[in-house]
């Protein structure tokens, strides 16, 4: 199996599972997964603040989680086939 085939297969699998490509260079791909927060917390914020703040705290919480709750991973193109999960992918 060719290294580039393994690399493409790994990137494709990550994209299909919800990751998005943030940056792509010749030797690596940086993938990111973002979220808007827990629906239960959104419901609690809405119940407590909808009357006075008209949903603004919910929007602020969603923006906060979108920017601070993101996960990033890097898939390297030139890596050894043995131990691919441990050596080829770093999650922050």
C-alpha positions in Angstrom: 0.0 0.0 0.0 1.3 3.4 -1.0 1.8 6.1 1.7 -0.2 8.7 -0.3 -3.1 6.2 -0.5 -3.1 5.8 3.3 -2.8 9.5 3.8 -5.7 10.3 1.5 -7.8 7.5 3.0 -7.2 8.9 6.5 -8.0 12.4 5.6 -11.2 11.3 3.7 -12.3 9.2 6.7 -11.9 12.2 9.1 -13.8 14.5 6.7 -16.6 12.0 6.5 -16.8 11.8 10.3 -17.4 15.6 10.7 -13.9 17.2 10.6 -13.3 20.1 8.2 -10.1 20.9 6.4 -8.6 24.1 7.9 -5.2 24.2 6.2 -3.6 22.0 3.6 0.1 22.0 2.7 2.3 19.6 0.7 3.2 17.6 3.8 0.3 17.8 6.1 -3.4 18.6 6.5 -4.8 20.4 9.5 -8.4 19.4 10.4 -10.8 21.1 12.8 -14.0 20.1 14.4 -16.2 22.9 15.9 -19.3 22.8 18.1 -21.9 25.3 19.3 -22.3 23.9 22.8 -24.5 21.5 24.7 -28.2 21.7 23.8 -29.1 21.3 27.4 -27.1 24.3 28.5 -28.7 26.3 25.6 -32.1 25.4 27.0 -31.2 26.4 30.5 -29.8 29.7 29.3 -32.9 30.3 27.2 -35.3 29.6 30.1 -33.3 31.9 32.5 -32.7 34.8 30.2 -35.1 34.8 27.2 -37.5 37.3 28.8 -34.9 40.0 29.7 -32.2 39.5 27.1 -34.1 38.1 24.2 -31.7 35.2 23.4 -28.5 37.3 23.3 -26.8 35.2 26.0 -27.5 32.0 24.0 -25.8 33.6 20.9 -22.9 34.6 23.1 -22.6 31.1 24.5 -22.7 29.6 21.0 -20.0 31.9 19.7 -17.8 31.2 22.8 -18.1 27.4 22.3 -17.5 27.7 18.6 -14.2 29.5 19.0 -12.9 27.9 22.3 -14.4 24.4 22.0 -12.8 23.5 18.8 -10.6 20.4 18.3 -7.7 20.3 15.8 -5.8 17.4 14.4 -2.8 17.1 12.0 -2.4 14.3 9.5 1.1 14.1 8.2 1.8 12.8 4.7 5.3 11.4 5.2 4.9 9.1 8.1 5.7 5.4 8.9 2.9 2.9 8.3 3.5 1.2 11.6 1.7 2.9 14.5 -0.1 5.3 12.2 -2.6 6.4 14.7 0.0 7.2 17.4 2.6 8.9 15.1 0.5 10.5 12.4 -2.3 12.3 14.2 -2.0 14.9 17.0 -5.1 16.2 18.7 -5.0 19.5 20.6 
